[in-house]
Amino acid sequence: MGRIICCGLGPGDPDLISVRADREIRAARHIAYFRKKGAPGQARRIVDGLLAPDVREYPMEYPVTTELRFDSPEYGRLLACFYDDWAQRLVEVARNADVIVLCEGDPFFYGSFMHLHARLQGRAVIEVIAGIPGMAGCWNAVGMPIALGDDVMTVLMATLAEEELASRARGCDALVIMKTGRNLQKVRRALESAGRLDEAWLIERGTMPGERVARLKDVGASECPYFAIVLVHGQGRQMELAR
């Protein structure tokens, strides 16, 4: 029996792939990755040039991305069927050979692979190789520590209601807001309401070609790329005790 090995790819720069994941990817004979229908896929782009010439590729194309609301019953049904189908297909391949599944960032930190992982339990040998979370690449792109001393770091999804984003932003130290994309203006309004807009940074395509780092208050676009994160850095609570 082969294994299903999920390799975390890190934030986007191929140089930030771990040594172990790089070794598995280069040796792969079967490799699967998520992508939007009709697009090459970010995970596949990251490993371009690393794959063996005879590798067999399995593009796992999402049946829906932004065409339906993510909280609608039909969206959930389509995604559930998609994950069910690909879990079965990967199990069949893994009966005879190892299969590498690519995942941006870290697979267990909001990664799509976790939906397959839940469905693969008891059906295949599974290994997960950790990756650098995308947010780490982003706060390094800014060049400032995200959290110091006893700062508490909060991670929010931009898909939350505007009122909840504002409420949580008011009561936190360091803040990371993921899935910004089409929610950019909502995030801006929430941070302004919370009094945190002047501290916020927008990082688009962190560590990738086309990276942009800017103060959120200075960005006028109505939306931004899918790979975009908003950061509010902590202030280093209790740092004076360590001086």
C-alpha positions in Angstrom: 0.0 0.0 0.0 1.3 3.5 -0.9 0.9 6.6 1.2 -1.0 9.8 0.7 1.5 12.5 1.6 0.3 16.1 1.9 3.2 18.6 1.5 2.8 22.1 2.9 4.4 24.5 0.4 4.7 27.6 2.5 3.6 31.1 1.6 4.5 31.0 -2.1 8.2 31.4 -2.7 9.6 27.9 -3.7 12.7 28.7 -1.6 10.5 28.5 1.5 9.5 24.9 0.9 10.9 22.6 3.6 13.7 20.3 2.8 11.5 17.3 3.5 8.7 18.5 1.3 11.1 19.4 -1.5 12.5 15.8 -1.3 9.1 14.2 -1.5 7.9 16.5 -4.4 11.0 15.8 -6.5 10.7 12.1 -6.1 6.9 12.0 -6.7 5.4 9.9 -9.5 1.8 10.9 -8.7 1.0 14.4 -7.6 -2.4 16.0 -6.9 -3.2 19.7 -6.3 -6.2 22.0 -6.0 -7.0 24.6 -8.5 -9.8 26.8 -9.9 -11.3 25.4 -13.1 -9.4 26.7 -16.1 -6.5 28.1 -14.0 -3.0 26.5 -13.6 -3.3 26.6 -9.8 -1.1 28.4 -7.3 0.2 25.1 -5.7 1.3 23.9 -9.2 3.0 27.1 -9.9 5.1 26.9 -6.8 6.5 23.5 -7.7 7.1 24.3 -11.3 10.6 23.0 -12.2 10.7 20.6 -9.3 8.7 17.7 -10.8 10.1 14.6 -12.5 9.4 14.4 -16.3 7.3 11.3 -15.9 5.2 12.5 -13.0 1.4 11.9 -13.3 -0.6 14.9 -12.4 -4.1 15.0 -10.9 -5.6 18.6 -10.9 -8.4 18.7 -8.4 -10.6 21.4 -9.8 -13.1 23.0 -7.5 -16.7 22.8 -8.8 -17.4 26.3 -7.4 -15.4 29.1 -6.0 -17.1 32.5 -5.8 -20.1 31.8 -8.0 -22.3 30.9 -4.9 -22.3 32.2 -1.4 -19.9 30.0 0.7 -22.6 29.5 3.4 -25.4 28.4 0.9 -26.6 24.8 1.0 -25.8 24.3 -2.7 -22.2 25.5 -2.1 -21.8 23.0 0.7 -23.3 20.1 -1.3 -21.1 20.7 -4.3 -17.9 20.9 -2.2 -18.8 17.8 -0.1 -19.3 15.8 -3.3 -16.0 17.1 -4.7 -14.1 16.1 -1.6 -15.8 12.7 -1.4 -14.9 12.0 -5.0 -11.3 13.0 -4.7 -10.8 11.1 -1.5 -11.9 7.9 -3.2 -9.7 8.6 -6.3 -6.7 9.2 -4.1 -7.3 6.0 -2.1 -7.4 4.1 -5.4 -4.1 5.5 -6.6 -2.5 5.0 -3.2 -3.2 1.2 -3.3 -0.2 0.9 -5.6 1.9 4.0 -5.1 2.6 7.0 -3.0 0.6 10.1 -3.9 1.8 13.6 -3.1 -0.9 16.2 -2.4 0.2 19.8 -2.6 -1.2 22.5 -0.2 -0.2 26.1 0.0 0.8 27.3 3.5 0.4 24.7 6.2 -2.1 21.9 5.5 -3.6 22.0 9.0 -4.0 25.8 9.1 -7.2 26.5 7.0 -5.8 24.3 4.3 -8.2 22.6 1.8 -6.5 19.2 2.5 -8.1 19.0 5.9 -11.4 18.2 4.2 -9.7 15.2 2.4 -7.9 14.3 5.6 -11.2 13.8 7.5 -12.5 11.5 4.7 -9.3 9.5 4.4 -9.2 8.3 8.0 -8.9 4.5 8.1 -8.7 4.2 4.3 -5.1 5.0 3.6 -1.8 5.7 5.2 -1.6 9.5 5.6 1.4 11.8 6.3 1.3 15.5 6.5 4.4 17.7 6.1 4.2 21.0 7.8 4.6 24.3 5.8 5.2 27.9 6.8 1.8 29.6 7.1 1.2 32.2 4.4 0.7 34.9 7.1 4.3 34.4 8.3 5.6 35.2 4.8 3.4 38.4 4.9 4.6 39.8 8.2 8.2 39.2 7.2 7.4 41.1 4.0 6.4 44.1 6.1 9.7 43.7 8.1 8.1 44.3 11.5 7.5 41.8 14.4 3.9 40.8 14.4 3.7 40.1 18.2 6.0 40.9 21.1 6.0 40.3 24.8 2.6 39.0 25.9 0.7 40.3 22.9 -2.2 38.1 22.0 -2.5 37.4 18.3 -6.0 37.0 16.8 -6.7 35.4 13.4 -10.0 36.4 11.7 -11.6 35.5 8.4 -12.7 38.5 6.3 -15.9 36.5 5.5 -17.2 37.3 9.0 -19.9 40.0 9.5 -18.5 43.5 9.5 -19.8 44.1 13.1 -18.0 41.0 14.3 -14.8 42.0 12.6 -14.9 45.4 14.2 -15.7 44.0 17.7 -12.9 41.5 17.6 -10.4 44.0 16.2 -11.1 46.4 19.1 -10.2 43.9 21.8 -7.0 42.4 20.3 -3.3 43.2 20.1 -1.8 41.6 17.0 -4.3 40.9 14.3 -4.3 38.8 11.1 -7.3 39.0 8.7 -7.3 36.3 6.0 -9.5 35.8 2.9 -9.4 39.5 2.2 -10.0 39.5 -1.6 -13.5 40.7 -2.3 -14.0 41.6 1.3 -11.4 44.4 1.3 -13.8 47.3 1.7 -15.7 45.5 4.5 -12.4 44.9 6.3 -11.4 48.6 5.9 -14.7 49.8 7.3 -14.5 47.4 10.3 -10.9 48.4 11.1 -11.9 52.1 10.8 -14.8 51.6 13.2 -12.5 49.8 15.6 -9.9 52.6 15.5 -7.3 50.3 13.9 -7.2 51.4 10.3 -4.1 53.6 10.7 -2.1 50.6 12.0 -3.2 48.1 9.3 -1.1 46.8 6.4 -2.3 45.0 3.2 0.0 42.4 1.8 -0.8 41.0 -1.6 0.9 37.9 -3.0 3.3 37.8 -0.1 6.7 36.2 -1.1 5.4 35.7 -4.6 6.0 37.5 -7.9 3.9 40.7 -7.9 4.1 41.1 -4.1 2.8 44.4 -2.8 3.0 45.8 0.7 1.0 49.0 1.5 -0.7 50.8 4.3 -4.4 49.7 4.1 -5.6 53.3 4.4 -3.6 54.2 1.3 -5.1 51.4 -0.9 -8.0 52.6 -3.0 -8.9 49.4 -4.9 -12.3 48.0 -4.2 -11.0 44.5 -4.0 -7.6 42.7 -4.1 -6.3 39.3 -5.1 -7.3 36.1 -3.3 -3.8 35.8 -1.9 -4.0 38.9 0.3 -3.7 39.4 4.1 -4.3 42.3 6.3 -2.1 42.7 9.4 -2.2 44.9 12.5 1.0 44.5 14.5 1.0 44.1 18.2 2.5 46.8 20.5 4.7 44.5 22.7 2.7 44.5 25.9 4.9 44.1 29.0 8.0 44.3 26.9 9.4 46.7 29.4 9.7 43.8 31.9 12.3 42.1 29.6 14.5 45.2 29.2 
